[in-house]
């Protein structure tokens, strides 16, 4: 069984002085990184209660120390269970008990707990084979290379960032770690790093902030940006077009992935068709198809091994090597996947099915709308209707009649919201997804 830590060790032998990680001015070469991993792994194996194959919970410190601890757990023959750095103690204890009760097979590398935005948080078991397959999918489809410096800004315990650690370290590239996107100056400072080819992953909410408030700064570093990937949530057509204009020579990818399915498909919308919801063709280790019910199903080596301690839920979504998702989609004549919404998000308006993401995408194209979410609301006569909650910049007044007219020009009449409400902010999870549960 090949593990990523074994391939990192090969890189350390081949080019020991190459920089592996950068965080807060501190550089670790591949030799340094492997040395720290070896020392931490030895400490784990000497610790009281050590048992090969056991699960070890590791808090995300959002720096190189986390990466050292994560791979040291693998090297010690154990299962890494990454969690948020500020996880509540009660939840930490709950996860620790769940993990302690599991008898892991040798193939399992990680247990990743999902954010639970569409249901209860679940522990997803990921194999070493899956990690390698995810890495190879991204290397092949997006061009991760030895001379690329990848800026990681999202939480390292989440698949969105972990899946960028995999290919970067596999090809011997450099990881530049920052702690989120709250300080845009820190993000742009990362691109001062002496590398001619840089890349990053940005959730759609971060892309929106950049194109709206930092377009000049983004244009100034355009020559250094090899590619940008987005995912985790739908990106609007308007934001895609703005980013293409700001980064005309960069590859811009929209990717279909989840913790359960792994990295499935990707689409460069800066060289091919630029259409919201288009997520491209299946990667080398993955396949997808549309079920008779119109939902997306995935197969291949990137799939999870199952949910920890919940075989019933595993069988509900995964059968015969296929994961059946709640995402609704279609496949075009070129074999590209297009998402149209989620089955569990659909709003039934007078018998008509409304995908809130379609309404949100249309609203985001209206001048002055900074963020929004479409939710179900109750009308005293009509019953269930749609309502748009929106955010606008300070000093910007939205003409609601003009907004409604604009939406009528983009959507069927039954999809146009009946109600509108201005909000201070739209609730999102830490990885940029709309937190629809909050509005139920």
Beta strands, then each sheet from edge to edge (+ up, - down):
strand 1: 19-23
strand 2: 26-29
strand 3: 55-59
strand 4: 79-83
strand 5: 108-113
strand 6: 123-127
strand 7: 148-152
strand 8: 174-177
strand 9: 197-201
strand 10: 225-230
strand 11: 251-258
strand 12: 262-268
strand 13: 278-282
strand 14: 286-290
strand 15: 295-300
strand 16: 306-307
strand 17: 318-319
strand 18: 322-331
strand 19: 337-342
strand 20: 347-349
strand 21: 352-354
strand 22: 369-379
strand 23: 383-392
strand 24: 419-422
sheet 1: 2+ 1- 8- 7- 9- 10- 11- 12+ 13- 19+ 18- 15+ 14-
sheet 2: 2+ 1- 8- 7- 9- 10- 11- 12+ 13- 19+ 18- 17+
sheet 3: 3+ 4+
sheet 4: 5+ 6- 16+
sheet 5: 20+ 21-
sheet 6: 22+ 23- 24-
end
